């Protein structure tokens, strides 16, 4: 499974505080956040601290900041949405992290600070 990580300063580990939400979905080796309108967005996770995000391949669960989420779980947390541009210098880095087929036109940076579940 491809796990994509967005840049977080290794010293401050600061994350964006806007709000993102959706349902975790695993499909064809990719982790997405499915929006209420049915749109799939590639889920990106913070680069630091490295152990704050753990993927369990056999159970298809993701652990974020000590909380375990199954695929199909709804999440609301801090983060941001951004367009994916395969030609931009920043987004080329994602192509090196996992399968390029997992990268959707919209990306979602999933934060770990204000995690909550439920619709």
C-alpha positions as CSV (number, residue, x, y, z in Angstrom):
1,X,0.0,0.0,0.0
2,X,1.3,3.4,-0.9
3,X,1.6,5.8,2.0
4,X,2.1,9.4,1.0
5,X,3.6,11.9,3.4
6,X,3.5,15.7,3.3
7,X,6.3,17.9,4.5
8,X,6.2,18.9,8.2
9,X,9.1,20.8,9.7
10,X,11.2,18.2,11.6
11,X,11.8,20.5,14.5
12,X,8.4,22.2,15.1
13,X,6.3,19.4,13.6
14,X,3.6,22.1,12.9
15,X,0.5,21.1,10.9
16,X,-2.1,23.2,9.1
17,X,-5.2,23.9,11.2
18,X,-7.9,24.1,8.5
19,X,-10.5,21.3,8.7
20,X,-10.7,18.2,6.5
21,X,-13.1,15.3,6.6
22,X,-14.2,12.2,4.8
23,X,-14.3,8.4,5.0
24,X,-11.1,6.3,4.8
25,X,-11.1,4.0,1.8
26,X,-8.5,1.4,0.7
27,X,-8.6,0.5,-3.0
28,X,-6.0,-1.1,-5.3
29,X,-3.2,-0.4,-2.8
30,X,-4.1,3.2,-2.3
31,X,-5.5,5.0,0.8
32,X,-8.1,7.7,0.0
33,X,-10.4,10.0,1.9
34,X,-13.8,9.7,0.2
35,X,-15.8,12.9,0.3
36,X,-19.5,13.2,0.9
37,X,-20.0,13.8,-2.8
38,X,-18.3,10.5,-3.6
39,X,-15.0,12.1,-4.8
40,X,-11.9,10.2,-3.9
41,X,-8.9,12.2,-2.7
42,X,-5.4,10.8,-2.1
43,X,-4.7,10.9,1.7
44,X,-1.4,12.4,2.7
45,X,0.0,12.1,6.2
46,X,2.5,14.1,8.1
47,X,6.2,13.3,7.5
48,X,7.2,14.0,11.2
49,X,7.1,12.7,13.7
50,X,7.6,9.5,11.6
51,X,5.8,7.1,14.0
52,X,2.7,9.2,14.3
53,X,1.2,7.3,11.3
54,X,1.2,3.5,11.1
55,X,-0.4,1.4,8.4
56,X,-1.4,-2.2,9.2
57,X,-1.5,-4.0,5.8
58,X,-3.1,-7.2,7.0
59,X,-6.0,-5.5,8.9
60,X,-6.2,-2.5,6.5
61,X,-6.2,-0.1,9.5
62,X,-4.4,3.1,10.0
63,X,-3.2,4.4,13.3
64,X,-3.0,8.2,13.6
65,X,-1.6,9.7,16.8
66,X,-2.5,6.5,18.7
67,X,-6.1,6.2,17.4
68,X,-6.9,3.3,15.1
69,X,-9.2,3.8,12.1
70,X,-10.6,1.1,9.9
71,X,-11.3,1.6,6.3
72,X,-14.9,2.9,6.1
73,X,-14.4,5.1,9.2
74,X,-15.3,8.7,8.9
75,X,-12.8,11.2,10.1
76,X,-12.7,14.9,10.8
77,X,-9.4,16.6,11.6
78,X,-7.0,19.4,10.8
79,X,-5.3,19.6,7.5
80,X,-5.8,21.0,4.0
81,X,-7.0,20.3,0.5
82,X,-4.8,21.0,-2.6
83,X,-4.7,20.3,-6.3
84,X,-2.2,17.7,-7.6
85,X,0.0,18.9,-10.4
86,X,2.2,16.1,-11.6
87,X,4.6,18.7,-13.1
88,X,5.2,20.8,-10.0
89,X,8.4,20.4,-8.1
90,X,6.6,19.8,-4.8
91,X,4.2,17.2,-6.2
92,X,6.9,15.3,-8.1
93,X,8.0,14.2,-4.6
94,X,4.8,12.3,-4.1
95,X,5.5,10.3,-7.3
96,X,8.6,9.0,-5.6
97,X,6.8,7.9,-2.4
98,X,4.3,5.4,-3.9
99,X,2.3,4.4,-6.9
100,X,1.6,7.3,-9.2
101,X,-1.8,5.7,-10.0
102,X,-2.9,6.5,-6.4
103,X,-2.5,10.2,-6.9
104,X,-5.8,11.9,-7.6
105,X,-6.5,15.4,-9.0
106,X,-7.2,16.6,-5.4
107,X,-5.0,15.7,-2.4
108,X,-5.9,15.9,1.2
109,X,-3.3,16.5,4.0
110,X,-4.7,14.6,6.9
111,X,-3.6,16.1,10.2
112,X,-3.3,14.4,13.6
113,X,-4.1,17.2,16.0
114,X,-7.9,17.4,16.2
115,X,-9.0,13.9,15.3
116,X,-12.6,13.0,15.6
117,X,-14.9,10.3,14.2
118,X,-18.6,10.2,13.3
119,X,-20.7,11.9,10.7
